[in-house]
Amino acid sequence: MAFVRAIVLAYDKYGVSPHDALRKAQITRAQLGRASARINAGQFETLSATAMQELDDEALGWFTRKLPWGTYGMLCRASLGAPSLGVALKRWCRHHRLLTDDVVLSLDVEGTTARLSLEERRELGAMREFCLLSSLRYVHGYACWLVNSQLPQREVTFPFAAPPHQSVYPLLFPGPVRFSATRASLCFDVGYLELPPQRDEPALRTMLQRALPLTVRQYRRDRRLVERVRAQLSDGRTSGATADAVASALHVSVRSLHRQLAREGTSLQSIKDDVRRRRALELLGRSTLPIKHVALEVGYADEKVFSRAFKHWTGESPSEYRQRIRAAGE
């Protein structure tokens, strides 16, 4: 309800009654008066969309000047033709500053982490919390849509104390959330910056007809997760790479790891087997290592177990495969 009240503050700022917007969203005055009251994502989408159009301000009163209806669509369009997500986000930050300098967005890379930060240039008052979290959700939601992938969050920070309704934050920001930080920011794996956009102008027009769900609901598909798991497993032997170890290295929960891999039509075990198979094929074809040593290199302590697994993958035993490759080379 704190976020609903923030929208009502925008109506107060512009001297407009929120009655019709609350009615459309099926939010009663009694609910508005209860701090513990909750609404669903659909209600919030209706309220936000109605307020933005009635007030002609997509920033909902946060800034010293309005951002008229269609402004964020213009930001999306300006970033659409970028060659990578990193370039698209830099364009978003630059163009956002042309609209307002009350808050300044920036993208920085710190080692393996990309950080989107918000610098406050003026006092935002009672609208501060809603402004900062919405600004981060807007750019994050668009980024996920643009590359058709989730951007798992390593950390999200806010420069205010944990609010009474802090339990809602994991729904908006599944990554670890830290309050009382120096500024608002959102961190994710730098590798996502290299993803190319997957959307075009017709897709943008369709999305803009109902863009707000991107800012309210989490994007589920992770295009890079399979690649990241594969890279993690390829970095050394896979035998000791438990789900706990892989999930910890990739900053996701074990449950999320299994669920997201299933959405991509694979599993941790399948990726393990594929990594082992590829490594085994490479060693058998390009080296003179004894088969026992190849087995150890790909994570099998028992040569017989490795041979059974290899025959299951390829239809040949390791020795048969090596002989065929050598014969073909001759």
C-alpha positions in Angstrom: 0.0 0.0 0.0 3.0 2.3 0.4 3.4 2.3 -3.4 -0.3 3.1 -3.9 0.0 6.0 -1.5 3.0 7.2 -3.5 0.9 7.4 -6.6 -1.8 9.2 -4.7 0.8 11.8 -3.7 1.3 12.5 -7.4 -2.4 13.2 -7.8 -2.1 15.6 -4.8 0.9 17.3 -6.3 -1.1 18.1 -9.5 -4.3 18.9 -7.7 -6.2 16.0 -9.4 -8.6 13.5 -7.7 -7.3 9.9 -7.7 -10.9 8.6 -7.3 -11.3 7.2 -10.8 -7.9 5.6 -10.9 -8.5 3.9 -7.5 -11.9 2.7 -8.7 -10.5 1.2 -11.9 -7.9 -0.6 -9.9 -10.6 -1.7 -7.4 -8.7 -0.2 -4.5 -11.0 1.1 -1.7 -10.4 4.0 0.6 -10.5 1.5 3.5 -7.6 -0.4 1.9 -5.7 2.9 1.3 -6.0 3.6 5.0 -4.5 0.2 6.1 -0.7 0.1 5.9 -0.8 -3.7 5.9 -3.2 -3.9 2.9 -2.0 -5.6 -0.3 -3.1 -5.5 -3.9 -2.1 -7.8 -6.8 0.1 -7.1 -9.8 -2.9 -6.5 -12.1 -4.4 -3.9 -9.8 -1.1 -2.1 -9.6 -0.6 -2.2 -13.3 -4.1 -0.6 -13.8 -3.5 2.1 -11.2 -0.1 3.0 -12.6 -1.2 3.1 -16.2 -4.3 5.2 -15.4 -2.3 7.6 -13.3 0.4 8.1 -15.9 -2.2 9.0 -18.5 -4.5 11.1 -16.3 -1.5 13.1 -15.0 0.4 13.0 -18.3 3.5 12.1 -16.2 5.2 8.7 -16.5 7.4 9.7 -13.6 4.3 10.1 -11.4 5.4 13.4 -9.8 8.9 12.4 -8.8 10.8 15.1 -10.8 10.8 18.9 -11.1 9.4 18.4 -14.6 6.9 16.0 -16.0 7.8 13.1 -18.3 4.8 13.1 -20.6 3.0 9.9 -21.6 5.2 8.1 -24.1 8.5 9.3 -22.7 9.7 5.8 -21.5 8.6 4.4 -24.9 10.9 6.9 -26.5 13.8 5.8 -24.2 13.1 2.2 -25.3 13.1 3.1 -29.0 16.4 5.1 -28.6 18.1 2.0 -27.3 16.5 -0.6 -29.6 19.1 -0.6 -32.4 22.1 -1.1 -30.1 24.5 -3.9 -31.0 24.6 -5.2 -27.4 22.9 -4.8 -24.1 25.8 -2.9 -22.7 25.5 -0.2 -25.5 21.7 -0.1 -25.0 22.0 0.5 -21.3 24.6 3.3 -21.8 22.2 4.9 -24.3 19.3 4.6 -21.8 21.4 6.3 -19.1 22.5 9.1 -21.5 19.1 9.8 -22.9 17.4 9.6 -19.4 19.7 12.5 -18.4 18.4 14.6 -21.3 14.9 14.2 -19.7 15.8 15.0 -16.1 18.9 15.5 -14.0 17.0 15.1 -10.7 18.4 11.5 -10.7 21.3 10.4 -12.9 21.6 6.8 -14.1 25.0 5.4 -14.8 26.4 2.0 -15.9 29.8 0.9 -14.5 31.8 -2.4 -14.7 33.6 -3.6 -11.6 35.5 -6.8 -12.5 32.9 -9.4 -13.3 30.0 -7.2 -12.1 28.0 -4.7 -14.0 26.4 -2.0 -11.8 23.5 0.3 -12.7 23.5 3.2 -10.2 21.2 6.1 -9.4 22.7 9.3 -8.1 20.1 11.7 -6.5 20.7 15.3 -7.4 17.8 16.8 -5.4 15.6 15.9 -2.4 12.8 13.5 -3.5 10.9 13.7 -0.3 8.0 11.3 0.4 8.3 9.9 -3.2 11.9 8.9 -2.8 11.5 5.2 -2.2 9.0 4.7 -5.0 11.0 6.8 -7.4 14.3 4.9 -6.8 12.9 1.4 -6.9 10.7 2.1 -9.9 13.6 3.7 -11.9 15.6 0.5 -11.3 12.7 -1.8 -12.2 12.0 0.2 -15.4 15.5 -0.1 -16.8 15.9 -3.7 -15.6 12.6 -4.8 -17.1 13.4 -3.3 -20.4 16.8 -4.8 -20.5 15.4 -8.3 -19.8 12.8 -7.8 -22.6 15.4 -6.4 -25.0 17.7 -9.5 -24.9 14.8 -11.9 -24.0 16.6 -13.1 -20.9 16.5 -12.7 -17.2 19.3 -10.7 -15.7 19.9 -12.4 -12.3 20.7 -9.8 -9.7 23.9 -10.2 -7.6 22.9 -7.4 -5.3 20.4 -4.5 -5.1 21.1 -1.6 -2.8 19.0 1.3 -1.5 20.1 4.5 0.4 17.3 4.3 3.0 16.6 2.1 6.0 14.6 -1.1 5.5 10.9 0.0 5.3 8.1 -1.8 7.3 7.0 -3.5 4.0 10.5 -4.8 3.2 9.1 -8.3 2.7 7.8 -7.2 -0.7 11.3 -6.4 -2.0 12.3 -10.0 -2.8 9.3 -10.1 -5.2 10.6 -7.0 -7.1 14.3 -7.8 -6.7 15.1 -11.5 -6.3 18.8 -10.8 -5.7 20.1 -10.0 -2.2 18.7 -6.5 -1.2 20.8 -4.3 1.1 19.4 -1.1 2.7 21.1 2.0 4.1 23.6 1.9 1.3 25.3 5.0 -0.3 23.0 5.0 -3.3 20.5 2.9 -5.2 22.0 0.4 -7.5 21.5 -3.0 -9.2 24.3 -5.5 -10.0 24.5 -8.4 -12.4 27.0 -10.6 -14.2 29.0 -8.5 -16.7 28.6 -11.2 -19.3 25.0 -10.2 -19.9 26.2 -6.9 -21.4 27.5 -8.8 -24.4 24.1 -10.3 -25.3 22.7 -8.9 -28.6 19.2 -7.5 -28.6 16.5 -9.9 -29.8 13.7 -7.3 -30.5 12.7 -5.2 -33.4 10.4 -2.2 -34.0 7.2 -4.3 -34.4 8.0 -6.2 -31.2 8.5 -2.8 -29.4 5.2 -1.5 -30.5 3.5 -4.6 -29.2 5.3 -4.4 -25.9 4.5 -0.8 -25.4 0.8 -1.5 -25.5 1.3 -3.3 -22.1 4.8 -2.4 -20.9 4.1 -2.1 -17.2 4.1 -5.9 -16.5 7.8 -5.8 -17.3 8.3 -3.5 -14.3 6.0 -5.4 -11.9 6.7 -9.0 -12.7 10.0 -10.8 -12.9 11.3 -11.9 -16.3 11.8 -15.7 -16.1 13.9 -16.9 -19.0 17.7 -16.8 -18.6 19.5 -17.1 -22.0 22.9 -17.1 -20.4 22.4 -19.6 -17.7 23.2 -22.7 -19.7 26.3 -21.0 -21.1 27.4 -20.0 -17.6 26.8 -23.4 -16.1 28.7 -25.0 -19.0 31.6 -22.5 -18.5 31.6 -23.3 -14.7 31.7 -27.0 -15.3 34.4 -26.7 -18.0 36.7 -25.0 -15.6 38.2 -28.1 -14.1 36.8 -31.6 -13.4 33.0 -32.0 -13.2 32.8 -34.8 -10.7 32.8 -32.6 -7.6 30.6 -29.9 -9.2 27.5 -30.3 -7.1 24.3 -28.3 -7.6 25.1 -26.4 -4.4 28.6 -25.5 -5.7 27.4 -24.5 -9.2 24.5 -22.4 -7.8 26.8 -20.6 -5.3 29.3 -19.8 -8.0 26.6 -18.4 -10.3 24.9 -16.4 -7.4 21.5 -18.2 -7.8 19.6 -20.6 -5.5 19.8 -24.4 -6.2 16.0 -24.3 -6.8 16.3 -21.5 -9.3 19.2 -23.3 -11.0 17.2 -26.4 -11.6 14.0 -24.5 -12.5 15.7 -22.3 -15.0 17.6 -25.1 -16.6 14.4 -27.0 -17.0 12.8 -24.1 -18.8 15.7 -24.2 -21.2 15.0 -27.9 -21.8 18.0 -29.3 -20.1 19.4 -30.2 -16.6 22.6 -29.9 -14.6 23.4 -33.6 -15.2 22.8 -33.2 -19.0 25.2 -30.3 -19.1 27.7 -32.2 -17.0 27.5 -35.2 -19.4 27.9 -32.9 -22.4 31.0 -31.1 -21.0 32.5 -34.5 -20.1 31.7 -35.9 -23.6 33.3 -32.9 -25.4 36.4 -33.0 -23.2 36.7 -36.8 -23.7 36.4 -36.5 -27.5 39.1 -33.8 -27.5 41.5 -35.8 -25.4 41.0 -39.1 -27.2 41.3 -37.4 -30.6 44.2 -35.0 -30.0 46.3 -36.6 -27.3 48.1 -39.8 -26.5 47.0 -40.0 -22.9 46.1 -43.5 -21.8 42.3 -44.0 -21.5 42.6 -44.3 -17.7 44.1 -40.8 -17.6 41.4 -39.4 -19.9 38.8 -40.9 -17.6 40.4 -39.0 -14.7 40.6 -35.8 -16.6 36.9 -35.8 -17.3 35.9 -36.7 -13.7 35.8 -40.5 -13.6 37.9 -42.4 -11.1 36.9 -45.7 -12.6 37.9 -46.4 -16.2 35.2 -49.0 -16.7 32.5 -46.5 -15.6 33.9 -43.9 -18.0 33.9 -46.5 -20.9 30.3 -47.3 -20.3 29.3 -43.6 -20.1 31.3 -42.9 -23.3 29.7 -45.7 -25.2 26.3 -44.4 -24.1 27.2 -41.0 -25.4 28.7 -42.0 -28.7 27.8 -45.7 -29.4 31.6 -46.5 -29.4 34.1 -47.4 -26.7 36.9 -44.9 -26.1 39.4 -47.2 -27.7 37.2 -47.8 -30.8 36.7 -44.0 -31.1 40.4 -43.3 -30.9 41.2 -46.0 -33.5 38.6 -44.6 -35.9 39.9 -41.0 -35.5 43.5 -42.1 -36.1 42.6 -44.2 -39.1 40.6 -41.2 -40.6 43.6 -39.0 -40.0 45.9 -41.3 -41.9 
